[in-house]
Each structure stands twice: as structure tokens, then as C-alpha cells.
């Protein structure tokens, strides 16, 4: 597996099988596309608006977990 990020266009590419070539790109939603090989297997993903689609929600979840831990420590 190989991942790369295009900062200019805010796209995260995840190549599950970098040695294979996609023959089709299938939209999964407005921001996520699957690269599919000739057998119909997903060989990669393209995540558009990656900073909003992945980074922001992930950071928000981490912040919530940290807040929970801090609150638990303060109430002890």
C-alpha cells in the first residue's frame, strides 16, 4: 500500500496495489472515488477535499477523546 497527498488540489491518493493499473474510476460519493481494476476489484481510493473529508473529522474526534480523558482526571 502507498499513500500520497496532493496539497495543491487537496486530494489523498491511497494505492492499495500500486503495481496494478485502474481501468475505471467509480464514484462512491461526492468526494471519494474508487480505482477499480479489470476484475472489478478496488485497487485504490481518491479522496477529494481530504482536509475536510478526513483530517477535520479525525481531529475533532481526537479532541473529543482528549477532552473526555481530561474531564475524568479532573473529577478524580
mmCIF file of the N, C-alpha and C atoms, coordinates in Angstrom:
data_MODEL
# 
_entry.id   MODEL 
# 
loop_
_atom_site.group_PDB 
_atom_site.id 
_atom_site.type_symbol 
_atom_site.label_atom_id 
_atom_site.label_alt_id 
_atom_site.label_comp_id 
_atom_site.label_asym_id 
_atom_site.label_entity_id 
_atom_site.label_seq_id 
_atom_site.pdbx_PDB_ins_code 
_atom_site.Cartn_x 
_atom_site.Cartn_y 
_atom_site.Cartn_z 
_atom_site.occupancy 
_atom_site.B_iso_or_equiv 
_atom_site.pdbx_formal_charge 
_atom_site.auth_seq_id 
_atom_site.auth_comp_id 
_atom_site.auth_asym_id 
_atom_site.auth_atom_id 
_atom_site.pdbx_PDB_model_num 
ATOM 1   N N  . UNK A 1 1  ? 0.846   -1.172 0.000   1.00 0.00 ? 1  UNK A N  1 
ATOM 2   C CA . UNK A 1 1  ? 0.000   0.000  0.000   1.00 0.00 ? 1  UNK A CA 1 
ATOM 3   C C  . UNK A 1 1  ? 0.898   1.243  0.000   1.00 0.00 ? 1  UNK A C  1 
ATOM 4   N N  . UNK A 1 2  ? 0.420   2.271  -0.666  1.00 0.00 ? 2  UNK A N  1 
ATOM 5   C CA . UNK A 1 2  ? 1.159   3.516  -0.761  1.00 0.00 ? 2  UNK A CA 1 
ATOM 6   C C  . UNK A 1 2  ? 0.152   4.659  -0.733  1.00 0.00 ? 2  UNK A C  1 
ATOM 7   N N  . UNK A 1 3  ? 0.454   5.701  0.043   1.00 0.00 ? 3  UNK A N  1 
ATOM 8   C CA . UNK A 1 3  ? -0.428  6.862  0.110   1.00 0.00 ? 3  UNK A CA 1 
ATOM 9   C C  . UNK A 1 3  ? 0.366   8.104  -0.271  1.00 0.00 ? 3  UNK A C  1 
ATOM 10  N N  . UNK A 1 4  ? -0.307  9.017  -0.940  1.00 0.00 ? 4  UNK A N  1 
ATOM 11  C CA . UNK A 1 4  ? 0.328   10.288 -1.293  1.00 0.00 ? 4  UNK A CA 1 
ATOM 12  C C  . UNK A 1 4  ? -0.739  11.368 -1.260  1.00 0.00 ? 4  UNK A C  1 
ATOM 13  N N  . UNK A 1 5  ? -0.290  12.581 -0.955  1.00 0.00 ? 5  UNK A N  1 
ATOM 14  C CA . UNK A 1 5  ? -1.219  13.697 -0.814  1.00 0.00 ? 5  UNK A CA 1 
ATOM 15  C C  . UNK A 1 5  ? -0.811  14.816 -1.756  1.00 0.00 ? 5  UNK A C  1 
ATOM 16  N N  . UNK A 1 6  ? -1.769  15.307 -2.523  1.00 0.00 ? 6  UNK A N  1 
ATOM 17  C CA . UNK A 1 6  ? -1.557  16.432 -3.423  1.00 0.00 ? 6  UNK A CA 1 
ATOM 18  C C  . UNK A 1 6  ? -2.097  17.677 -2.710  1.00 0.00 ? 6  UNK A C  1 
ATOM 19  N N  . UNK A 1 7  ? -1.173  18.448 -2.133  1.00 0.00 ? 7  UNK A N  1 
ATOM 20  C CA . UNK A 1 7  ? -1.556  19.619 -1.345  1.00 0.00 ? 7  UNK A CA 1 
ATOM 21  C C  . UNK A 1 7  ? -2.252  20.676 -2.197  1.00 0.00 ? 7  UNK A C  1 
ATOM 22  N N  . UNK A 1 8  ? -1.791  20.845 -3.415  1.00 0.00 ? 8  UNK A N  1 
ATOM 23  C CA . UNK A 1 8  ? -2.369  21.874 -4.291  1.00 0.00 ? 8  UNK A CA 1 
ATOM 24  C C  . UNK A 1 8  ? -3.866  21.640 -4.528  1.00 0.00 ? 8  UNK A C  1 
ATOM 25  N N  . UNK A 1 9  ? -4.239  20.379 -4.777  1.00 0.00 ? 9  UNK A N  1 
ATOM 26  C CA . UNK A 1 9  ? -5.631  20.051 -5.088  1.00 0.00 ? 9  UNK A CA 1 
ATOM 27  C C  . UNK A 1 9  ? -6.375  19.415 -3.909  1.00 0.00 ? 9  UNK A C  1 
ATOM 28  N N  . UNK A 1 10 ? -5.679  19.222 -2.766  1.00 0.00 ? 10 UNK A N  1 
ATOM 29  C CA . UNK A 1 10 ? -6.269  18.644 -1.563  1.00 0.00 ? 10 UNK A CA 1 
ATOM 30  C C  . UNK A 1 10 ? -6.878  17.267 -1.837  1.00 0.00 ? 10 UNK A C  1 
ATOM 31  N N  . UNK A 1 11 ? -6.086  16.413 -2.492  1.00 0.00 ? 11 UNK A N  1 
ATOM 32  C CA . UNK A 1 11 ? -6.531  15.053 -2.799  1.00 0.00 ? 11 UNK A CA 1 
ATOM 33  C C  . UNK A 1 11 ? -5.568  14.051 -2.169  1.00 0.00 ? 11 UNK A C  1 
ATOM 34  N N  . UNK A 1 12 ? -6.136  13.090 -1.441  1.00 0.00 ? 12 UNK A N  1 
ATOM 35  C CA . UNK A 1 12 ? -5.353  11.998 -0.873  1.00 0.00 ? 12 UNK A CA 1 
ATOM 36  C C  . UNK A 1 12 ? -5.541  10.783 -1.770  1.00 0.00 ? 12 UNK A C  1 
ATOM 37  N N  . UNK A 1 13 ? -4.431  10.237 -2.241  1.00 0.00 ? 13 UNK A N  1 
ATOM 38  C CA . UNK A 1 13 ? -4.456  9.026  -3.066  1.00 0.00 ? 13 UNK A CA 1 
ATOM 39  C C  . UNK A 1 13 ? -3.975  7.861  -2.214  1.00 0.00 ? 13 UNK A C  1 
ATOM 40  N N  . UNK A 1 14 ? -4.744  6.804  -2.168  1.00 0.00 ? 14 UNK A N  1 
ATOM 41  C CA . UNK A 1 14 ? -4.340  5.590  -1.458  1.00 0.00 ? 14 UNK A CA 1 
ATOM 42  C C  . UNK A 1 14 ? -4.292  4.467  -2.481  1.00 0.00 ? 14 UNK A C  1 
ATOM 43  N N  . UNK A 1 15 ? -3.085  4.018  -2.779  1.00 0.00 ? 15 UNK A N  1 
ATOM 44  C CA . UNK A 1 15 ? -2.886  2.916  -3.728  1.00 0.00 ? 15 UNK A CA 1 
ATOM 45  C C  . UNK A 1 15 ? -2.773  1.623  -2.925  1.00 0.00 ? 15 UNK A C  1 
ATOM 46  N N  . UNK A 1 16 ? -3.824  0.813  -2.946  1.00 0.00 ? 16 UNK A N  1 
ATOM 47  C CA . UNK A 1 16 ? -3.798  -0.458 -2.227  1.00 0.00 ? 16 UNK A CA 1 
ATOM 48  C C  . UNK A 1 16 ? -2.883  -1.459 -2.910  1.00 0.00 ? 16 UNK A C  1 
ATOM 49  N N  . UNK A 1 17 ? -2.835  -1.384 -4.215  1.00 0.00 ? 17 UNK A N  1 
ATOM 50  C CA . UNK A 1 17 ? -1.975  -2.249 -5.034  1.00 0.00 ? 17 UNK A CA 1 
ATOM 51  C C  . UNK A 1 17 ? -1.268  -1.373 -6.065  1.00 0.00 ? 17 UNK A C  1 
ATOM 52  N N  . UNK A 1 18 ? -0.181  -0.707 -5.665  1.00 0.00 ? 18 UNK A N  1 
ATOM 53  C CA . UNK A 1 18 ? 0.477   0.253  -6.562  1.00 0.00 ? 18 UNK A CA 1 
ATOM 54  C C  . UNK A 1 18 ? 0.958   -0.346 -7.887  1.00 0.00 ? 18 UNK A C  1 
ATOM 55  N N  . UNK A 1 19 ? 1.159   -1.639 -7.912  1.00 0.00 ? 19 UNK A N  1 
ATOM 56  C CA . UNK A 1 19 ? 1.643   -2.277 -9.138  1.00 0.00 ? 19 UNK A CA 1 
ATOM 57  C C  . UNK A 1 19 ? 0.535   -2.480 -10.179 1.00 0.00 ? 19 UNK A C  1 
ATOM 58  N N  . UNK A 1 20 ? -0.721  -2.347 -9.768  1.00 0.00 ? 20 UNK A N  1 
ATOM 59  C CA . UNK A 1 20 ? -1.842  -2.542 -10.689 1.00 0.00 ? 20 UNK A CA 1 
ATOM 60  C C  . UNK A 1 20 ? -2.296  -1.216 -11.279 1.00 0.00 ? 20 UNK A C  1 
ATOM 61  N N  . UNK A 1 21 ? -2.928  -1.293 -12.435 1.00 0.00 ? 21 UNK A N  1 
ATOM 62  C CA . UNK A 1 21 ? -3.464  -0.112 -13.122 1.00 0.00 ? 21 UNK A CA 1 
ATOM 63  C C  . UNK A 1 21 ? -4.987  -0.141 -13.081 1.00 0.00 ? 21 UNK A C  1 
ATOM 64  N N  . UNK A 1 22 ? -5.564  1.019  -12.827 1.00 0.00 ? 22 UNK A N  1 
ATOM 65  C CA . UNK A 1 22 ? -7.027  1.133  -12.803 1.00 0.00 ? 22 UNK A CA 1 
ATOM 66  C C  . UNK A 1 22 ? -7.553  1.192  -14.225 1.00 0.00 ? 22 UNK A C  1 
ATOM 67  N N  . UNK A 1 23 ? -8.671  0.537  -14.450 1.00 0.00 ? 23 UNK A N  1 
ATOM 68  C CA . UNK A 1 23 ? -9.318  0.628  -15.762 1.00 0.00 ? 23 UNK A CA 1 
ATOM 69  C C  . UNK A 1 23 ? -10.615 1.419  -15.670 1.00 0.00 ? 23 UNK A C  1 
ATOM 70  N N  . UNK A 1 24 ? -11.013 1.734  -14.412 1.00 0.00 ? 24 UNK A N  1 
ATOM 71  C CA . UNK A 1 24 ? -12.243 2.501  -14.213 1.00 0.00 ? 24 UNK A CA 1 
ATOM 72  C C  . UNK A 1 24 ? -12.171 3.224  -12.875 1.00 0.00 ? 24 UNK A C  1 
ATOM 73  N N  . UNK A 1 25 ? -12.802 4.373  -12.798 1.00 0.00 ? 25 UNK A N  1 
ATOM 74  C CA . UNK A 1 25 ? -12.920 5.106  -11.546 1.00 0.00 ? 25 UNK A CA 1 
ATOM 75  C C  . UNK A 1 25 ? -14.401 5.190  -11.209 1.00 0.00 ? 25 UNK A C  1 
ATOM 76  N N  . UNK A 1 26 ? -14.759 4.692  -10.032 1.00 0.00 ? 26 UNK A N  1 
ATOM 77  C CA . UNK A 1 26 ? -16.154 4.618  -9.617  1.00 0.00 ? 26 UNK A CA 1 
ATOM 78  C C  . UNK A 1 26 ? -16.399 5.603  -8.476  1.00 0.00 ? 26 UNK A C  1 
ATOM 79  N N  . UNK A 1 27 ? -17.320 6.555  -8.663  1.00 0.00 ? 27 UNK A N  1 
ATOM 80  C CA . UNK A 1 27 ? -17.619 7.485  -7.566  1.00 0.00 ? 27 UNK A CA 1 
ATOM 81  C C  . UNK A 1 27 ? -18.385 6.769  -6.456  1.00 0.00 ? 27 UNK A C  1 
ATOM 82  N N  . UNK A 1 28 ? -17.914 6.911  -5.222  1.00 0.00 ? 28 UNK A N  1 
ATOM 83  C CA . UNK A 1 28 ? -18.604 6.336  -4.071  1.00 0.00 ? 28 UNK A CA 1 
ATOM 84  C C  . UNK A 1 28 ? -19.500 7.374  -3.410  1.00 0.00 ? 28 UNK A C  1 
ATOM 85  N N  . UNK A 1 29 ? -19.068 8.626  -3.469  1.00 0.00 ? 29 UNK A N  1 
ATOM 86  C CA . UNK A 1 29 ? -19.882 9.771  -3.068  1.00 0.00 ? 29 UNK A CA 1 
ATOM 87  C C  . UNK A 1 29 ? -19.270 11.001 -3.734  1.00 0.00 ? 29 UNK A C  1 
ATOM 88  N N  . UNK A 1 30 ? -19.626 12.191 -3.285  1.00 0.00 ? 30 UNK A N  1 
ATOM 89  C CA . UNK A 1 30 ? -19.128 13.404 -3.939  1.00 0.00 ? 30 UNK A CA 1 
ATOM 90  C C  . UNK A 1 30 ? -17.618 13.593 -3.810  1.00 0.00 ? 30 UNK A C  1 
ATOM 91  N N  . UNK A 1 31 ? -17.004 13.010 -2.785  1.00 0.00 ? 31 UNK A N  1 
ATOM 92  C CA . UNK A 1 31 ? -15.591 13.246 -2.516  1.00 0.00 ? 31 UNK A CA 1 
ATOM 93  C C  . UNK A 1 31 ? -14.707 12.013 -2.529  1.00 0.00 ? 31 UNK A C  1 
ATOM 94  N N  . UNK A 1 32 ? -15.272 10.832 -2.669  1.00 0.00 ? 32 UNK A N  1 
ATOM 95  C CA . UNK A 1 32 ? -14.467 9.603  -2.621  1.00 0.00 ? 32 UNK A CA 1 
ATOM 96  C C  . UNK A 1 32 ? -14.721 8.779  -3.881  1.00 0.00 ? 32 UNK A C  1 
ATOM 97  N N  . UNK A 1 33 ? -13.610 8.402  -4.513  1.00 0.00 ? 33 UNK A N  1 
ATOM 98  C CA . UNK A 1 33 ? -13.664 7.630  -5.756  1.00 0.00 ? 33 UNK A CA 1 
ATOM 99  C C  . UNK A 1 33 ? -12.813 6.379  -5.607  1.00 0.00 ? 33 UNK A C  1 
ATOM 100 N N  . UNK A 1 34 ? -13.312 5.269  -6.121  1.00 0.00 ? 34 UNK A N  1 
ATOM 101 C CA . UNK A 1 34 ? -12.573 4.015  -6.076  1.00 0.00 ? 34 UNK A CA 1 
ATOM 102 C C  . UNK A 1 34 ? -11.947 3.745  -7.433  1.00 0.00 ? 34 UNK A C  1 
ATOM 103 N N  . UNK A 1 35 ? -10.665 3.402  -7.417  1.00 0.00 ? 35 UNK A N  1 
ATOM 104 C CA . UNK A 1 35 ? -9.981  2.950  -8.631  1.00 0.00 ? 35 UNK A CA 1 
ATOM 105 C C  . UNK A 1 35 ? -10.170 1.435  -8.703  1.00 0.00 ? 35 UNK A C  1 
ATOM 106 N N  . UNK A 1 36 ? -10.692 0.975  -9.829  1.00 0.00 ? 36 UNK A N  1 
ATOM 107 C CA . UNK A 1 36 ? -11.049 -0.431 -9.983  1.00 0.00 ? 36 UNK A CA 1 
ATOM 108 C C  . UNK A 1 36 ? -10.241 -1.043 -11.120 1.00 0.00 ? 36 UNK A C  1 
ATOM 109 N N  . UNK A 1 37 ? -9.788  -2.293 -10.920 1.00 0.00 ? 37 UNK A N  1 
ATOM 110 C CA . UNK A 1 37 ? -9.032  -2.972 -11.977 1.00 0.00 ? 37 UNK A CA 1 
ATOM 111 C C  . UNK A 1 37 ? -9.974  -3.709 -12.928 1.00 0.00 ? 37 UNK A C  1 
ATOM 112 N N  . UNK A 1 38 ? -9.414  -4.431 -13.868 1.00 0.00 ? 38 UNK A N  1 
ATOM 113 C CA . UNK A 1 38 ? -10.212 -5.118 -14.892 1.00 0.00 ? 38 UNK A CA 1 
ATOM 114 C C  . UNK A 1 38 ? -11.108 -6.212 -14.326 1.00 0.00 ? 38 UNK A C  1 
ATOM 115 N N  . UNK A 1 39 ? -10.823 -6.682 -13.089 1.00 0.00 ? 39 UNK A N  1 
ATOM 116 C CA . UNK A 1 39 ? -11.643 -7.714 -12.452 1.00 0.00 ? 39 UNK A CA 1 
ATOM 117 C C  . UNK A 1 39 ? -12.729 -7.133 -11.549 1.00 0.00 ? 39 UNK A C  1 
ATOM 118 N N  . UNK A 1 40 ? -12.774 -5.806 -11.473 1.00 0.00 ? 40 UNK A N  1 
ATOM 119 C CA . UNK A 1 40 ? -13.761 -5.158 -10.627 1.00 0.00 ? 40 UNK A CA 1 
ATOM 120 C C  . UNK A 1 40 ? -13.329 -5.001 -9.180  1.00 0.00 ? 40 UNK A C  1 
ATOM 121 N N  . UNK A 1 41 ? -12.065 -5.295 -8.893  1.00 0.00 ? 41 UNK A N  1 
ATOM 122 C CA . UNK A 1 41 ? -11.546 -5.166 -7.529  1.00 0.00 ? 41 UNK A CA 1 
ATOM 123 C C  . UNK A 1 41 ? -11.064 -3.735 -7.280  1.00 0.00 ? 41 UNK A C  1 
ATOM 124 N N  . UNK A 1 42 ? -11.313 -3.249 -6.087  1.00 0.00 ? 42 UNK A N  1 
ATOM 125 C CA . UNK A 1 42 ? -10.829 -1.915 -5.724  1.00 0.00 ? 42 UNK A CA 1 
ATOM 126 C C  . UNK A 1 42 ? -9.329  -2.005 -5.472  1.00 0.00 ? 42 UNK A C  1 
ATOM 127 N N  . UNK A 1 43 ? -8.588  -1.181 -6.199  1.00 0.00 ? 43 UNK A N  1 
ATOM 128 C CA . UNK A 1 43 ? -7.134  -1.186 -6.051  1.00 0.00 ? 43 UNK A CA 1 
ATOM 129 C C  . UNK A 1 43 ? -6.612  0.132  -5.483  1.00 0.00 ? 43 UNK A C  1 
ATOM 130 N N  . UNK A 1 44 ? -7.506  1.104  -5.326  1.00 0.00 ? 44 UNK A N  1 
ATOM 131 C CA . UNK A 1 44 ? -7.089  2.382  -4.775  1.00 0.00 ? 44 UNK A CA 1 
ATOM 132 C C  . UNK A 1 44 ? -8.270  3.287  -4.513  1.00 0.00 ? 44 UNK A C  1 
ATOM 133 N N  . UNK A 1 45 ? -7.988  4.360  -3.792  1.00 0.00 ? 45 UNK A N  1 
ATOM 134 C CA . UNK A 1 45 ? -9.011  5.347  -3.474  1.00 0.00 ? 45 UNK A CA 1 
ATOM 135 C C  . UNK A 1 45 ? -8.464  6.739  -3.727  1.00 0.00 ? 45 UNK A C  1 
ATOM 136 N N  . UNK A 1 46 ? -9.334  7.617  -4.168  1.00 0.00 ? 46 UNK A N  1 
ATOM 137 C CA . UNK A 1 46 ? -9.022  9.035  -4.306  1.00 0.00 ? 46 UNK A CA 1 
ATOM 138 C C  . UNK A 1 46 ? -9.992  9.764  -3.389  1.00 0.00 ? 46 UNK A C  1 
ATOM 139 N N  . UNK A 1 47 ? -9.456  10.532 -2.461  1.00 0.00 ? 47 UNK A N  1 
ATOM 140 C CA . UNK A 1 47 ? -10.305 11.264 -1.529  1.00 0.00 ? 47 UNK A CA 1 
ATOM 141 C C  . UNK A 1 47 ? -10.105 12.744 -1.780  1.00 0.00 ? 47 UNK A C  1 
ATOM 142 N N  . UNK A 1 48 ? -11.096 13.359 -2.387  1.00 0.00 ? 48 UNK A N  1 
ATOM 143 C CA . UNK A 1 48 ? -11.056 14.778 -2.720  1.00 0.00 ? 48 UNK A CA 1 
ATOM 144 C C  . UNK A 1 48 ? -11.444 15.576 -1.485  1.00 0.00 ? 48 UNK A C  1 
ATOM 145 N N  . UNK A 1 49 ? -10.989 16.831 -1.414  1.00 0.00 ? 49 UNK A N  1 
ATOM 146 C CA . UNK A 1 49 ? -11.214 17.680 -0.247  1.00 0.00 ? 49 UNK A CA 1 
ATOM 147 C C  . UNK A 1 49 ? -10.793 16.935 1.017   1.00 0.00 ? 49 UNK A C  1 
ATOM 148 N N  . UNK A 1 50 ? -9.636  16.285 0.937   1.00 0.00 ? 50 UNK A N  1 
ATOM 149 C CA . UNK A 1 50 ? -9.157  15.421 2.021   1.00 0.00 ? 50 UNK A CA 1 
ATOM 150 C C  . UNK A 1 50 ? -9.058  16.137 3.355   1.00 0.00 ? 50 UNK A C  1 
ATOM 151 N N  . UNK A 1 51 ? -8.671  17.403 3.343   1.00 0.00 ? 51 UNK A N  1 
ATOM 152 C CA . UNK A 1 51 ? -8.551  18.125 4.611   1.00 0.00 ? 51 UNK A CA 1 
ATOM 153 C C  . UNK A 1 51 ? -9.905  18.258 5.294   1.00 0.00 ? 51 UNK A C  1 
ATOM 154 N N  . UNK A 1 52 ? -10.980 18.364 4.536   1.00 0.00 ? 52 UNK A N  1 
ATOM 155 C CA . UNK A 1 52 ? -12.323 18.453 5.102   1.00 0.00 ? 52 UNK A CA 1 
ATOM 156 C C  . UNK A 1 52 ? -12.951 17.076 5.297   1.00 0.00 ? 52 UNK A C  1 
ATOM 157 N N  . UNK A 1 53 ? -12.694 16.157 4.366   1.00 0.00 ? 53 UNK A N  1 
ATOM 158 C CA . UNK A 1 53 ? -13.317 14.839 4.396   1.00 0.00 ? 53 UNK A CA 1 
ATOM 159 C C  . UNK A 1 53 ? -12.718 13.935 5.469   1.00 0.00 ? 53 UNK A C  1 
ATOM 160 N N  . UNK A 1 54 ? -11.400 14.043 5.682   1.00 0.00 ? 54 UNK A N  1 
ATOM 161 C CA . UNK A 1 54 ? -10.732 13.144 6.623   1.00 0.00 ? 54 UNK A CA 1 
ATOM 162 C C  . UNK A 1 54 ? -10.086 13.887 7.785   1.00 0.00 ? 54 UNK A C  1 
ATOM 163 N N  . UNK A 1 55 ? -9.234  14.843 7.487   1.00 0.00 ? 55 UNK A N  1 
ATOM 164 C CA . UNK A 1 55 ? -8.430  15.480 8.525   1.00 0.00 ? 55 UNK A CA 1 
ATOM 165 C C  . UNK A 1 55 ? -9.278  16.204 9.579   1.00 0.00 ? 55 UNK A C  1 
ATOM 166 N N  . UNK A 1 56 ? -10.237 16.989 9.158   1.00 0.00 ? 56 UNK A N  1 
ATOM 167 C CA . UNK A 1 56 ? -11.041 17.747 10.113  1.00 0.00 ? 56 UNK A CA 1 
ATOM 168 C C  . UNK A 1 56 ? -11.872 16.831 11.015  1.00 0.00 ? 56 UNK A C  1 
ATOM 169 N N  . UNK A 1 57 ? -12.626 15.857 10.474  1.00 0.00 ? 57 UNK A N  1 
ATOM 170 C CA . UNK A 1 57 ? -13.383 14.960 11.356  1.00 0.00 ? 57 UNK A CA 1 
ATOM 171 C C  . UNK A 1 57 ? -12.485 14.150 12.293  1.00 0.00 ? 57 UNK A C  1 
ATOM 172 N N  . UNK A 1 58 ? -11.334 13.728 11.794  1.00 0.00 ? 58 UNK A N  1 
ATOM 173 C CA . UNK A 1 58 ? -10.403 12.968 12.628  1.00 0.00 ? 58 UNK A CA 1 
ATOM 174 C C  . UNK A 1 58 ? -9.892  13.835 13.778  1.00 0.00 ? 58 UNK A C  1 
ATOM 175 N N  . UNK A 1 59 ? -9.503  15.062 13.483  1.00 0.00 ? 59 UNK A N  1 
ATOM 176 C CA . UNK A 1 59 ? -9.025  15.977 14.517  1.00 0.00 ? 59 UNK A CA 1 
ATOM 177 C C  . UNK A 1 59 ? -10.121 16.268 15.545  1.00 0.00 ? 59 UNK A C  1 
ATOM 178 N N  . UNK A 1 60 ? -11.353 16.426 15.085  1.00 0.00 ? 60 UNK A N  1 
ATOM 179 C CA . UNK A 1 60 ? -12.467 16.679 16.006  1.00 0.00 ? 60 UNK A CA 1 
ATOM 180 C C  . UNK A 1 60 ? -12.690 15.493 16.934  1.00 0.00 ? 60 UNK A C  1 
ATOM 181 N N  . UNK A 1 61 ? -12.615 14.269 16.410  1.00 0.00 ? 61 UNK A N  1 
ATOM 182 C CA . UNK A 1 61 ? -12.788 13.076 17.243  1.00 0.00 ? 61 UNK A CA 1 
ATOM 183 C C  . UNK A 1 61 ? -11.666 12.941 18.267  1.00 0.00 ? 61 UNK A C  1 
ATOM 184 N N  . UNK A 1 62 ? -10.443 13.222 17.858  1.00 0.00 ? 62 UNK A N  1 
ATOM 185 C CA . UNK A 1 62 ? -9.310  13.155 18.786  1.00 0.00 ? 62 UNK A CA 1 
ATOM 186 C C  . UNK A 1 62 ? -9.484  14.193 19.890  1.00 0.00 ? 62 UNK A C  1 
ATOM 187 N N  . UNK A 1 63 ? -9.889  15.398 19.527  1.00 0.00 ? 63 UNK A N  1 
ATOM 188 C CA . UNK A 1 63 ? -10.101 16.454 20.523  1.00 0.00 ? 63 UNK A CA 1 
ATOM 189 C C  . UNK A 1 63 ? -11.180 16.050 21.528  1.00 0.00 ? 63 UNK A C  1 
ATOM 190 N N  . UNK A 1 64 ? -12.257 15.425 21.063  1.00 0.00 ? 64 UNK A N  1 
ATOM 191 C CA . UNK A 1 64 ? -13.325 14.979 21.964  1.00 0.00 ? 64 UNK A CA 1 
ATOM 192 C C  . UNK A 1 64 ? -12.812 13.924 22.932  1.00 0.00 ? 64 UNK A C  1 
ATOM 193 N N  . UNK A 1 65 ? -12.012 12.992 22.445  1.00 0.00 ? 65 UNK A N  1 
ATOM 194 C CA . UNK A 1 65 ? -11.458 11.939 23.303  1.00 0.00 ? 65 UNK A CA 1 
ATOM 195 C C  . UNK A 1 65 ? -10.519 12.529 24.350  1.00 0.00 ? 65 UNK A C  1 
ATOM 196 N N  . UNK A 1 66 ? -9.700  13.478 23.958  1.00 0.00 ? 66 UNK A N  1 
ATOM 197 C CA . UNK A 1 66 ? -8.790  14.131 24.901  1.00 0.00 ? 66 UNK A CA 1 
ATOM 198 C C  . UNK A 1 66 ? -9.583  14.876 25.959  1.00 0.00 ? 66 UNK A C  1 
ATOM 199 N N  . UNK A 1 67 ? -10.638 15.559 25.530  1.00 0.00 ? 67 UNK A N  1 
ATOM 200 C CA . UNK A 1 67 ? -11.491 16.288 26.467  1.00 0.00 ? 67 UNK A CA 1 
ATOM 201 C C  . UNK A 1 67 ? -12.113 15.340 27.493  1.00 0.00 ? 67 UNK A C  1 
ATOM 202 N N  . UNK A 1 68 ? -12.571 14.161 27.058  1.00 0.00 ? 68 UNK A N  1 
ATOM 203 C CA . UNK A 1 68 ? -13.147 13.166 27.972  1.00 0.00 ? 68 UNK A CA 1 
ATOM 204 C C  . UNK A 1 68 ? -12.122 12.743 29.018  1.00 0.00 ? 68 UNK A C  1 
ATOM 205 N N  . UNK A 1 69 ? -10.911 12.434 28.567  1.00 0.00 ? 69 UNK A N  1 
ATOM 206 C CA . UNK A 1 69 ? -9.860  11.976 29.475  1.00 0.00 ? 69 UNK A CA 1 
ATOM 207 C C  . UNK A 1 69 ? -9.526  13.066 30.488  1.00 0.00 ? 69 UNK A C  1 
ATOM 208 N N  . UNK A 1 70 ? -9.404  14.298 30.020  1.00 0.00 ? 70 UNK A N  1 
ATOM 209 C CA . UNK A 1 70 ? -9.092  15.404 30.920  1.00 0.00 ? 70 UNK A CA 1 
ATOM 210 C C  . UNK A 1 70 ? -10.196 15.615 31.953  1.00 0.00 ? 70 UNK A C  1 
ATOM 211 N N  . UNK A 1 71 ? -11.451 15.523 31.527  1.00 0.00 ? 71 UNK A N  1 
ATOM 212 C CA . UNK A 1 71 ? -12.573 15.678 32.455  1.00 0.00 ? 71 UNK A CA 1 
ATOM 213 C C  . UNK A 1 71 ? -12.561 14.573 33.497  1.00 0.00 ? 71 UNK A C  1 
ATOM 214 N N  . UNK A 1 72 ? -12.268 13.337 33.072  1.00 0.00 ? 72 UNK A N  1 
ATOM 215 C CA . UNK A 1 72 ? -12.213 12.212 34.007  1.00 0.00 ? 72 UNK A CA 1 
ATOM 216 C C  . UNK A 1 72 ? -11.100 12.430 35.033  1.00 0.00 ? 72 UNK A C  1 
ATOM 217 N N  . UNK A 1 73 ? -9.977  12.903 34.608  1.00 0.00 ? 73 UNK A N  1 
ATOM 218 C CA . UNK A 1 73 ? -8.851  13.139 35.537  1.00 0.00 ? 73 UNK A CA 1 
ATOM 219 C C  . UNK A 1 73 ? -9.161  14.271 36.508  1.00 0.00 ? 73 UNK A C  1 
ATOM 220 N N  . UNK A 1 74 ? -9.877  15.275 36.058  1.00 0.00 ? 74 UNK A N  1 
ATOM 221 C CA . UNK A 1 74 ? -10.189 16.406 36.916  1.00 0.00 ? 74 UNK A CA 1 
ATOM 222 C C  . UNK A 1 74 ? -11.246 16.065 37.980  1.00 0.00 ? 74 UNK A C  1 
ATOM 223 N N  . UNK A 1 75 ? -12.114 15.098 37.665  1.00 0.00 ? 75 UNK A N  1 
ATOM 224 C CA . UNK A 1 75 ? -13.174 14.725 38.603  1.00 0.00 ? 75 UNK A CA 1 
ATOM 225 C C  . UNK A 1 75 ? -12.701 13.718 39.623  1.00 0.00 ? 75 UNK A C  1 
ATOM 226 N N  . UNK A 1 76 ? -11.497 13.219 39.508  1.00 0.00 ? 76 UNK A N  1 
ATOM 227 C CA . UNK A 1 76 ? -10.972 12.228 40.479  1.00 0.00 ? 76 UNK A CA 1 
ATOM 228 C C  . UNK A 1 76 ? -10.392 12.907 41.683  1.00 0.00 ? 76 UNK A C  1 
# 
